[in-house]
Every structure is written in structure tokens, then in C-alpha cells.
Amino acid sequence: MIRRPVPSEEKSMSDRRQFLKTAALGASAVALAARIKPAGAAGTATRIARVTSTWDFGVAANHAAWSILKDGGHSLDAVEAGARVPEADLKNHSVGKGGYPDRDGHVTLDASIMDWQGNCGAVAAMEYIAHPISVARRVMERTPHVLLAGDGALQFALEQGFEKENLLTPEAEKAWHEWLKTAHYQPVINSEVRDYGKGVPGGKDNHDTIGMLAIDAHGHLAGACTTSGMAWKLRGRVGDSPIIGAGLYVDGEIGGATSTGVGEEVIRNAGSFLVVELMRQGRSPTEACKEAVLRIVNKKPKTAKDIQVAFLAMNKDGEVGAWAIQPGFQYAVCDAKDQNALLPSKSVYGA
Ligand code: SD4
């Protein structure tokens, strides 16, 4: 079938050509960035390339993003490359292939991507495609739409040349059969730090969505968010991750935010949009994340005690901050100075 490009695709192709030209200038862009003075009273952008992402798997994801950013590459390419790392990790049961399935044994993936100009794309409840973040980018660049869901998202992905594969690994299937013995749906509190004092079993692998934010040497922000969603969810359930403004939001003039944890509470509060708007009002990334988390806690205090939600934010100067409901949330930060930083987030119920 011959597919004619839609108008936005033609525009995106010309953007792409422009981008390739710019990328070729990458090394000189970095050199230029090095000459640009740090933020001063006038609020000049620092032009320091940096990437941050949720949880400890964010360190490896950041490395992939950094391989693009360090040479003057673009933040949008960086966050896509970074998000693909946990998507491809079969040991990771909360993102991409190898993710835990829904109640009926289907692995359904959610993802979104957004740039500093307000361009965005997303897929929700998509099956059989291992890299939903790349499909989300195609939605952004090659369609007039923002969000494709379910069978339509799959159809689009196949038309775009993505490969159909079984995403349910034997390990995830075994865990699903184990869960079926009780079939009790109770989201666990995600915490990578064991025994943080509440008797909640944390652990290195107890994490979920990867949300990633990057600023490149051109001073441009982008973000990505990808997940297999809540394990054992109802078929058709969509979380916050593919919802622009909930799981991810980027405003090039202000900053970006992303979230992890129980998506229903994030959607209810338009969480990532809220964080960005709080930064617009003058909050630092950390203050904005804290206030958004408290909004969730104060709205449903009883629910909040037993769930995890965390926000991660980066402002347009590359400053990073986070806050969570429960202790044990960590975020990875990578820049020219340190490619392996993994920082503990503050939280409402912990330190
Ligand atoms: C969601 N925030 O679907 C995502 C992922 C998640 O525990 O909840 N994982 O709500």
C-alpha cells in the first residue's frame, strides 16, 4: 500500500532534515555550549546538557541518552534512546517486553513523548510491540493526532514497520499464574530501598515506570515516559504514563515533569502539568514536586497512605528535583560531570 504523507508528516520530514543538519553540527554546538555563561541574574539558559530519569534503572537509560546529548544531539532523540533501554530489559517487569500482564494475561503498554515546542505523541494499551516509546514518537511526527490506543495503536505500529512479537515472557507468565491463585488486586508500594521502617517490602527491583527528562546543549527540553502499567490491571486500563499532562508534560519556557506510581491518582490531579505550572509560578523543581505530591495526599489522605506516587522535574536551566509519597524512590541524573548519580528523593512519609 502506498501511503501518502499527511501534512504534519511532511513538516516533520523537513524538521527532520533540518535536525540532521543541526546534528552534524553537534560537536561545535557543544563547544559553543561550553562558552555560554552559566545562568546569571538575567536567567540565561545554562545550556548544560543533562538527563534525569526515575528509579535505579534510570542510570543505564541515562547512559543511552547521554551518548546522544554529549555530542550535541537533541533531547528528543536522547529521551527516546534512553526509554528504549528498560523497554528492552526482560528482567524489568514494569516496562516494555517482560512487563507483567493485565488480569487476563495480556501485556499492554503505555508510553508518551513530548518536546519543548509542545509537540507530543502517545500510545495506550498497545499490545505486541516492544518499543512503545518509538511508536509514540511516530504518532507525534507522522500523524495529526496525539494519542492512539489499543488495536488502532497496534495497527499504526505495524504500518510503520514495527515488528509484532509476544511480550509475555515465561517469567512474567509464571508470576501471573501465581497471582491468579488469589487474584487480589492491590498495587504494591514501589520502593527500591528495603526496610525503610514501615514494614513494606522494598527492594532493588521494586520500581515501575521510567520517566525521563533531558535538556540538550541547544537549551531544548524533551521528555519520555513508558510503562507496562499496573500489574494485573483490568483489561483496557490506561494509566497516567500516556496521558499528556498526567505522566508527562514539557513546556520549553518553563521545564518538564514526569511521574511514577499509581497512575489513577496522578491523572486525577493532572500531576505533571501541575508540577510544570507550579514551576511557572516560581517554585524550584523540588518544591513543585513536593506541592504536587501533597495535593494528591491531601485530596485522598487514606488512599495515599498505601500507595506510591513520585514526581521528577527539570526546569529550563537543567535544575532537577523530585518528591514522593513514600520513601524509597530514587532518581538518576547524568551530565558531563557525573554519568552515574542516583539520588534518594525526599518523601511525605519518610526522610
Ligand atoms: C501506571 N504509573 O500505569 C504507571 C505505572 C505504574 O506501578 O503504576 N506502575 O499507573
Residues whose N, C-alpha, C, O or C-beta is under 5 A from the ligand:
A	BS01	SD4	D208 T209 T227 G229 M230 G239 D240 T260 G261 V262 G263 E264
